[in-house]
Structure formats: structure tokens, C-alpha cells
Amino acid sequence: MKPTLVALFALVPVVLTAAPPSVVISFGTSSVTVSGVPPGHDVLLFSMARESRRYWTEVVRRDGILSGPLTDGGRTWDVGQPVPPQSIWCAIDLSNAEYVIAGPSGFSAQPMPVPVFGRKSAGAAVESIQHGRMDAMVLLVRPGSGAWIVRNANGGPSDADRRPGRTTLRFESMQPFTKGGPPPPGTLTPNDTLIVIDPLYMQLWSGRVGKEIQP
């Protein structure tokens, strides 16, 4: 559904987190282009936006896989409406899990505190995260293997502890990003990319295993 009214800022991308220099997101009036990804590499594009309706603000999720030949070095997705000024866009190369997160100029997403990473025992692989948000979208991409996503809300089906004010996600409860995709992993492995977005406050955290997350 198209918003009744959207006040649009100049659509110059603002990078919201560090990213490899090869992957770039740019914005048109009603389109998003991902460039810098090698030919033959599919791109996962994921967005959360807050959009004005007549009497309220709606949180809108958009996602898809960009594939096929490159046009002028990139792939473009038609949003079907003006790009929401309050929106977070994540582009992940599914072959190597390199990623970039950006938003239109004029929008500044706030960083989320670093999640707590859970392990069965000292030295074991990370099997869960506790992010402390009442509601969050969690996206996990494993290079060349698959992508998984889940809405992880406090007290919801994917909340592993169900205690008020504390939200825990076990990766095994995530869902394949695409229909028929592989089952979710039980633990994180090196070079996995993990992204957490709070859609209510438009805050985010992201990292890769071996860099921001220790395997």
C-alpha cells in the first residue's frame, strides 16, 4: 500500500555502518541500486522503514533477491513509490556475505548496543544472542550457504527465555529467507554476517564472525 504522503529528502546515501569498499547502495527517487558486487553473485536486499499514513506511522518491511546480469555495474530495485526517508537498507552478497547498510540522506539510524552472545560452554560456538529489544528483525547470512531471518519479539514464538524485558534468540529457530532454503544453523561460523534491526526505534547492530563477533 502506498503512503498517503511522504516528504522526501535528497536521496544521497548515508552509510550507517562500516562496509567493504566494493559494495555500494545508491538511491533514486523511487529505486535502490546495489553496485560493486561481482557478476554472478546474487544480492539479498532487506529494508525496514517507518512510513507516514494519514493518522499513524506504519513499520514496513521490504526484501528480495537481486540476481541476473549487471546494468552499469549494478542491480536496481524499483520500490514502487518514493524511497521512504526513514528507512534502513541492507545489501548482502550471498556468495561471500560482504555487506553494506545505508539510508537516504537526512536519516540517521542510531546504533544499538552490542548483543550478548550465548554459548553452551566456554570455548563453544555462539548459539544465541540476547539483544534486549522488545522487538527486532534478525538476519543471518552464511557465505555461499544460505540466509535466514526471524522477527524476535519479547515473549514471542522465537524468544527463547520468555522473561519480560529480556529477548533471546537461538539461531536454530530462524527461518529460511527464501522458500525451500536450507534449515537454520545451530551456531555461528567464521565469516557469517549477522544484522539486528529494531524497527520501532530504527536502531541497528551488525557484525561478522571473526571480526565484531568472536567465533
N, C-alpha and C positions, 0 to 999 in steps of 0.2 A: 504494500500500500504506500502510495506516495504521500509525503508530508504536506500539510496544507500550506505551510510557509517555511522556508529555510533561508536564513540570512547567511550568505556565503562570503567567506574571507578570500583573500588572494590565495590561489591554490599553488603555493610553493611549499614543497615538503619540508617538514621539521622532523629530523631523525630523533626518535625517542630513546634509543639505546644503541650501544656500540654495535657495529656490524662489519663484516668483511667488506673491503672496498669494492669488490666485484658486484655485489648485489645492491640494486638501487630501486626505490619506489618513487615514481613521479605521478602527479595528479593533473588531470584535465578538468574541465568544468563538470563533466559527468562521467569521468573514466579514471581508471587506475592502471598504470603501466609498470611492469616489473622488467628491468633490464639487467644485463651483466651476468645472466645465467647461461651456461654453455648450451649449444644446440643439443637436443635430445634429452635435456634434463627437464622433467616436469616440475611445476611450481605449485605449492599449496598456498593459497591466498585466503587469509582469515581476517575478519573485521568485527569489532564491536563499536556501536555508535549510539549516542543519545540524540534522538530526533524530536523536534517540537511538533506536537499535534495542536489541535485547536485549544484544548483545555488541559493538556497534560504533556509529559515528556515520556517517550517510549524508548526502551532499550532494544536495538535491532542488531541481530547477528547476520552476517553475510559470509559465505565461504564457497570455495570451489577449487578445482584443479585446473591450472593453465598449462596446456600442452600444445603440441603441433609446432609448425615452423615459426621462426622468429620473424618479426617485421621491424625493420630498422633496429635490430639488436635486442628487441624486447617483445613482450606479450602484453596485450591490453585487454582489460575487462571493462565492459560498459556497465556502469552501476544502474542505469535506467532512470536516474534522477540526479540532481546536483549532488556532488560528493558532500556528505554531512560534515559541517565544520567541526563538530565534536566527535571525532572518530579515530580509532586506533586500527592500523593496518599492518598485518604481519605477512611477510612473504618468505617462504622456506623452500630451498632447493631440496627436493626429495631424494636426490642422489647422494648428497653429502651433508645435508641438514644445516648448511650455512644459511643465515637468515638476516633479515633487516626488519625493523619495526619503525614505522613513521606515521605522521599525521599531517593534515593540511596546515598551512601556515596560519598562525593565530590561535592554534590549540596547543596546550602544553599538558600532557598527561603527567601525573605525579608518580614517582617511584614508590613501589610497595616494599615494605620490609622484607628482608631475606627470609624465605620459609625455613622451617626446621625440617631437616631430612632424617627420616627414620630408618633404622637398621635393626635386624633381628638380634645382632650381637656386634661387638666391637670388631671392626675389620670386614664385616659383611657388606654386601652391596646395598645400595639405597633402595628400599622397597615402598616408601611412602613419603608424603610431605604433609606438614601442618602449616597452613598459611594464615590462619587466624582471621580470615574474612568471612562475613556472613554468607556471601555468595561469590563464586568465582568460576570462570571458564579456564580449564586447564588443557593445554595442548602439548602433546609429546610426539616428537619425530625422531625416528631412528634411521640413520643414513642407509639408503638402499633397501630398507626392510619394511617400513610402514609408518603410519601416523595414526594417533589415537586422540580422542577428545572426550571431555565429560564436563557437565555442569556440576560443580562440587559445592553444594549449599549446606549450611549448618543444619543438621537434623534431617537432611535429605537422603535419598537412597544410596548415594556414594560416600556419605560421611561415615567413616569407619568407627568413630567413637560415640557419636550422637550426643555428646555432652554439650550443654548450652555454652555458646561463646568460644567453642573450640572445634575447628573443622579439619578433619584428617582425611586424606585421600590415599588409598592403596592403588598403585598403578594397575594391578590386576583387575580392577573394577572399571577401567576406562573402556570406551567403545571405539571400534574402528572408524576412522574418518570417512572412509568410503565403504559402501555396501559390499560385503563379501571380503573385506580386508582381513588380514591375519589377526589372531587373538592378541589381546594386550599382553605386554611383557610383565613379568612379576617384579623385575628390578631394573634399575638404570645400568647402562653400559657406556663405555667411553665414546664420546662424540655425540651422544644423544642431545637433542635440543629440547628444553622444557620452557614453556611460556605460561604465565599465570596472569589473568586479567580480571580485575574487579570491575564489573560493568556498572555498578551503582555509582562508584566514585571515580571511575575511569582511571584507575591506578594499575600499574603493571610491574611484573618482575620477569626477567628472562635469564637463561644461562645455559651453558653447555657442560656436559660431564667431562672432567679433566681440566676445566678452566674455572668457572664460577662454582661448579659442583665437583666435589672430590669423589672419585669412584670408590 
